[in-house]
Amino acid sequence: MKEKSSRVIPLQLKLSGVFIAASLLVLIVNMILMIGIRNMSGQMDLVYQDNMKLNELSNSLTLVQQSMTEYLNTKTSDSLNDYYRNEQKYNKLIRELNTSIVSDEYALMERDIRNMSEEYLKITENAIEAKRGRNVEKYSMEYDEASKLFDYISTYIESLNRESFKSNSQNYSELISAFNVFASVSTIVMVGAIIGSSVFVIIFTRNMVEPVKKLAKSADEVANGNFEIETLEITSRDEVGVVTGAFNEMVVSIRHYIDQVKEGMENERKMKEKELMIEATLKDAQLKYLQTQINPHFLFNTLNAGAQLAMLEDAERTYDYIQNTAEFFRYNVREGNTVVKLKDEISLIDHYMYILNVRFSGDIKYEKIIDTEIDKVDMPSMILQPIVENSINHGIKEMEGKGKILVRVYRDGNEVVISVKDNGTGMNQEVIDRILKGEFGEEEKPAPAGAHGIGMDNVIKRLRLYTNNEECIDIVSDGEGMGTETIIRLNAEIGE
């Protein structure tokens, strides 16, 4: 169905040529007319410019006289400031007047006004200074002289303004007549140019638009869901013909295309659902796997210590020990509670520290400072106990009764901060960075026998999965032998 368009001027070039030619014609005519109008408008604006300057000069002179008179009568700082401000303005205006000796009558009058004004300003200044010096006789004399000169300058400016206005009015009338003639001619030329270009465009585009109308009508049918329309006849060998052929092919294949799109979308939806299910299952499995890494050696050693204690101590203390041990392992093995309350994690530390101090004869000092108003915040289970265990095994275990663990819980803005701090061996920043990045393997620093076995890498991964925040945990140490502090930040929203 497609027609070749060789040896034919492309449609874009045809339309561009027509509209560019018409636009250039109108633009050139418009530019010529606008230049003429602008020139005439500029000349008209200049006609009364001299009169406006003279009026401004007269007003400024009057203000100088008034402000001087007011100061001589009242001697206030406001009136003095008014005088200096008006004097500066008037001085600036007279400096724009002619100073040359020429044959032009108006220029000579301007020069005379300037000279008299300069003399007038000197006299007013003398009057002001005499007033400030309380020389009544002198400022009265200067004021009388300034007033006479003021009347003379005002009359001179008025005379020059009147003569200038007569001359300018005649020039303005001539310019108005010329402008009216030019405006009439401009209107006729512009209308002619617009009509000519419009007729040219209409004639040229009429034959080109007809195939487009037919194509638009058929496209509207397709847009309304009618795919059974007849194919269009290709009557031109330009881009419109190419588009018409492409439209015919589109109508034939559109049903098949829609079916393919629907099938593809359905397959994509199923794949997306499958990916989400796999991701959810993988995350759940990962969390469960991370929480089930319990070293049985600790359980055996703990029960051993309980048996030995039963032999050495009274039954009541043995009961307390076994009760704490039972609570500790009950918390570890309960199922389905991946999210717990902060207070439960604190209780687990209490049980754990009780058990350890029984095993090691109270060598570990344990202290906690808990804000009970926020201890119901939610968090993942088995987070704090592994951190405390890590502090003991790698920080204070070999300190022979001098080791100390401090647990603090407090609010910081919209966050709950949990701090586990020891006074043990500490670590350098390189080790801290490797731990936070998950690059410090357990084989590099094996846990002692009896350690719980859930390492810091496990804790960090689960916290980041839960909070979706890489900055939720930090480790701080001033260096070797300076102790270590692990800081956790949780959302401060209290769970039900």
N, C-alpha and C positions, 0 to 999 in steps of 0.2 A: 504493500500500500504506500510505502514511502516514495516520494518523488525527489530526484536529484535537483539541486539548485545551482548547477554549474552555469557560468556565463550570465548570471543574474545578480543584480545588486541586492545585497542582503536587506531584509526588512528594517533592521536597526539603522542601517546607513541611510535608507530612504527616509524614515521618520526623522532621524536626527538632522538630515539635510534640510527637510522642510521646516521643521520648527526652529532650527538655528537661523535659517535665512529670514524667516518671519520675525524672530526675536531681534535679530541684528538690525533689521529695518526700523522696527519700533524703537529700539534702544538708541540708535544713532540719531533719529529725529528727536527723541526725548532729551538726549544729552545736549544737542544743539539748542533746543528751546530752554532747557534749564540753565545753560551757561548765559544765555541772553537775559533771562529773568534775574539771575543772580547779579549780573553786572548792573542792571538797571536798579535793582533793589539796593545795592551798595551805594550807588550814586544818590538815591533818594534818602538813604540813612544819613549821608554826609551833608545834606542840604542844611539842616537845622542844628548841626553839631556845634557850630560857632555860637549860636544863640543859647544852647544848653550850657556851654562852658561859661558864658557871660552871666547867665542866671545863677549858676553855682558860685561864681566869683562874687556876685553881689550879695548873695545870702551869707556867704562866709564872712564878708566884710562887716555886714550888719551884726553877726554874732560876736565878732571881735569887739566892736563898739559897745554892744550891750554888756558883755562880760567885763570889760574894763570899767564901765560906768557902775556896774553892780559892786565890783570890788572897791572902788573909790567910796561908795556909799556905805558898804557894810564891813569891809575888810575881813571877810571870812576865808578860810582855807579852801572851801568848795568853790567860791567865786574866783579865787586866784587860779585854781586848777582848771576851771572852765576857760579862763582867759588864755592860759598857756596852750591848752589843747586847741582852741579856735585860732590862736595866733599861728601855731605850727601848720594847721590845715590851710590857712589863707596864704602863708608864706610859700607853701608847696604849690598852690595854684598860680600865684603870680610868677613863679619861676618858669612856668610853661608859656608865658607870654613872650612876644617878640622883643628882642633887644637890639636888633640891627637897624641901621639907618637905611631905609629903602624908600622907593618912590610911591609905594602903595599906601593909600590914605588909611586903610584899616590897620595895616601893620604899624604905621606911625602912631595911631591912637593907642594900640596895645602897648607900645614901648613907653608912651607917656603915662599910661595907667600903672605900668610896672614901676616906673621911677617914683611916681607919687605914692604908691603903696609902700615901697620900701621906706620912704621918708615918714609915712604915717605910722608904720610899725615902730620906728625908732622913737617917735614922740610918745606913743602909747606906753612903750617900755619905760621911758623916762618918768611918765606919770605914775606908773606902778611903783617904781623904785622910790619916788618921792613920797608916795603914800606910805610905803613900808618904813621910810625914814621919818615919818611924821612931819614932813616939810609941807605944811598946808598951802603956803603961798605958791610954792613951786608946782605941786601937783595940780593946783587949780589952774595955773597958767598953762601947763602942759595939756591939761584936759580941754581947755577952751580951744587951744591950737589944733589938737587932734580932732575935735568935733568939727571945726571949720574944714579941715582937710578931708574928713570923712564925707561931709556933704558934697564937697567938690568932686571927690572920686566917684561917689554914687551917681552924681549927675553925669559925669563923663562916661561911666559904664552904661548907664541907661541910654545915653545918646548913641554910643557905639552899637548897643544892642538893637536899637530901633532902626538904625541905618542898615545894619546887617540883615535884620528881619525882612526889610523891604526887598533887598537884593535877592535873598534866599527864596522869598515867596514867588518871585517871578521865575526863578530857575525851577522851583518845585512844580509850578503850573505847566511849564514846558515838559518836564519829565513825566508828569501824569498823563499828558496827551500822548506822548510817545509810547508810554507803557500800555495804554489802552489799545493803541493800534497794534502793538506787538502781541498783546494777549489775544486779540481777535485773530490775527494771522496764525499764531501758535495753535489755537484751538482748531482752526480749519485744517492745518497741516497734520496735527496729531490724529484727528478723526479720519482723515484720508488714509494715513498710514495704517491705522488699526483696521479699517474696512478692507483695504487692499490685502493686508496679510491674512485676515480672517477668510476672505473669499479664496485666496490661494490655498490655505490649509484645508478648507472644507472640500474643495474640488479634488485635491490630491488624495485626501484620506478616505473619501466616501467609498471608493471601490475597494480599499484595503480593509475597511471595517466590516463589510458584509460577511466574509467567511468567519470572522471572529464572533459575530453575533450568533451564527449557526452553531459554532463550537460552544459558546456560552450556554445556549439553550439546551444542548445535549448534555453538557456538564451538569446543569441544574437538575435534569432528569436523573442522572446517576447519583447526585447528592441526595435526592429524595428516595433512593433505593431501587430505582428502575434500571436494571441491567440488561433489559431485553430490547433496548433501542437499536435502530438500524445504524450501520456504520455510515460515516459522512463521506461525501464525495470530495476528493482533493482537486481543487480548481486552480491553485497557485503553486508556483515553484519557488517558494521562499520559506522562511521560518514558519509561517502560518500553516503551510502545507505539511511541513515536518511535524508540527505539533498535532495537526489533525490526524496524521497517520499514527502517531504515538498514542493518541487518545483512542483510536479504533482498536489498537492492540491491547490497551489497558482494559477496555470494556470486556473484551473477550476473555482476558485472563484474571479478572478481578475476583471472581468467585473462588477460583483455585487458590489465589493468594490469601484471601480471607480464611479459608479452611486451613492453610498452612500456618497462618499466624495464630489461630485458635489452638491448633495442635501444639505449636511451640510454646505458647503461654501455659498450657496445661502441664506439659512436661517440665517446664521451668518451675511451676508452682510445686509439683511433686518433689522435684529435686531439692528445692529450698526447704520444704518441710522435712525431708530426710536429713539434710544437713543440720537443721536446727535440732532434730531429735538426737542425732549423733553427738552434736556438740554438748547438749544438755546431759546426755548419758555419760559422755566422757568426763565432763566436769564433776558430775556426781560421783563417778567411780574414782576420780582423782582425789576428791575430798575424803571419801571413805577410806581410800588406800592410805592417805596421809595420816588419818586418825587411828589406823589399826596397827601402827608400827610400835608395838609395846615389847620391850625386852623382858623376857620371862626371868632373867637372872635377878632382877630387882625383886620380883615377887618371891623367889626362893630365898634370897637373903633376908627379906623382911620377915617371912614366916619363921626362918631360923632364929632371928633375933627375938621374935615373940616367944618361941619355945624356950629359949634360954632365960628370958625374963620371967616366964612362968615358974621356972625353977628357983630363981633367985629372989623374986619379989612377992609381995602379997597378991591375992587374987584381984583386988580392986584395981591396982595399977595395971595388972595384966589385962583386965577387962578394958580399961581405957585405951591401952595400946592396940588391942585387937579391934576395938570399936573404930578407932581412927584408921586402922589398916583397912577394915571392911569398907568404910566410907570412901576411902581413897580409890579402891579398886571397883567399887560399885559405880563411881563416877566415870571411871575409864571404860567400862565395858557396856554401859547402857547404850541402847541402839536408838537411832533416829533423832537424837538430840545434837545435831551439828551446830545449832545456835543456842546459847545459854545466856543467863544473866551474869553480869560482872561479879555480883556478890557470890555466885556459885564458884566462879574461878578463884575468888579470894579464899573461900572455905576450903577448896582443894589444896591451896598453898598451906593453909593452917594445918590440915591433916598431914601433909607431906613433911612439913618442918617438925611436927611432933614426932613422926616416925623416925626422921633422921636424927633428932636430938636424943631419942631413946637409943638408937644404934650407936651414936658417937658421944654419948654421955654429956649431952648439952654443950658441945663445943661450939655450936653455931649460934650466934646471937641473931634473933629475928625480931624485926620491928615493923609495924605498919601504921600508916596515917591515911585513913580512908574517909572521904566525904560521903557520908551515908545517904545524902540526898540524890546521888547520881549512881549508886551501886546497882541499880536495876537496869542499866543500859545493856543492850544486846551485844553479843560478840561471839566469835567462833569458840567452840570448846577446845580444851587442851592446848591453850596458848601460854598462859602465865606459868604453869607448873614446869614445862620444859625450859622456860627462860631461867627460872630460879634454879632448876637442876643444873643448867649449863653454868650459871654463876658459881655454884658450889663446886662442881667437878673440875672446872677449868680456872677458878679464881681464888677460892678461899679454903679448899679442902685441906691443903697442907700447911695452914697457918696456925695449927695447934691451939685452938681456943680463941684466937684473936679475930676470926672471920665474922663478918656482920652482913646481914641482908636487910635492906630497907625497901619496903613497898609503899608507894604513895599513889593515891587516886584523887584528882582534883579537876575542876572545870577550868577551861581556858577558852573563853568566848563561846563559840558554837561547837566546841569539841570537849571530849572527856580525855584527859591525859593519864596514862598509867605508867609509872616509873618503877623499874626494878633496878636497884643500885647495890653494888657490893664494894668492899674495900680491898679487893684482891689484887691479883698480879697485873690486871689491866692489859692493854694491847695497843699496838701502833696503828696509825691511820690506814696503812696499806692492808693490814689484816681486816680492819673494819670494812673497808671498801670491798674486799673480796667476799666477805660474809654476806653483805647486803646484795651483791651481784650474784650470789649463789655459786661462786667459784672456789669456795673453801671446802673441799671435800672432807668427809668424816675420816678418810684414811690418813689425812694430814695431821689430825689431832684426835686420835681415838679416845673414846670415852672410857673411863675407868670401869672396872668390873662392878656390876650392880647399877650402872647408869640406866636411866629410863629408855633411852634410845631414840627419842624424837628430837632430832637436831634442829638448829636454828634455821637451816634451809627449809625444813618442813614448816616451821612456824611462819616464816616470812612468806612462803608461797600461799599458805592458807589465809593469812591476813590480807594479802593483796587481792586474792580471789574474792574474799568477802567484801572488802571495802571498795574494790575497783580503784585503788589509789596506790601508786608506787611509793608515795612519801608517807605512808601510814606508820612506818616503823623506822627508828633510827637508833644507832649505837654510838655512845659518846664515851671517850676515855682520854685522859690527859697523857697517857703513855704507860710504859712498863712500870708496874708497881704502884700505879695511881688509881686502881679500881676501874670498874666499868659500869655504865648506866645504859639500860635499854629502855627506850621511850616509845610508847604506842599511843596513837591518836585515833579516837573513834568519834563517830557522829554522836552529838550529845542528846539526840532524841531518845526519850525514855520509852521502852517497850511496855506492852500490856502485862 
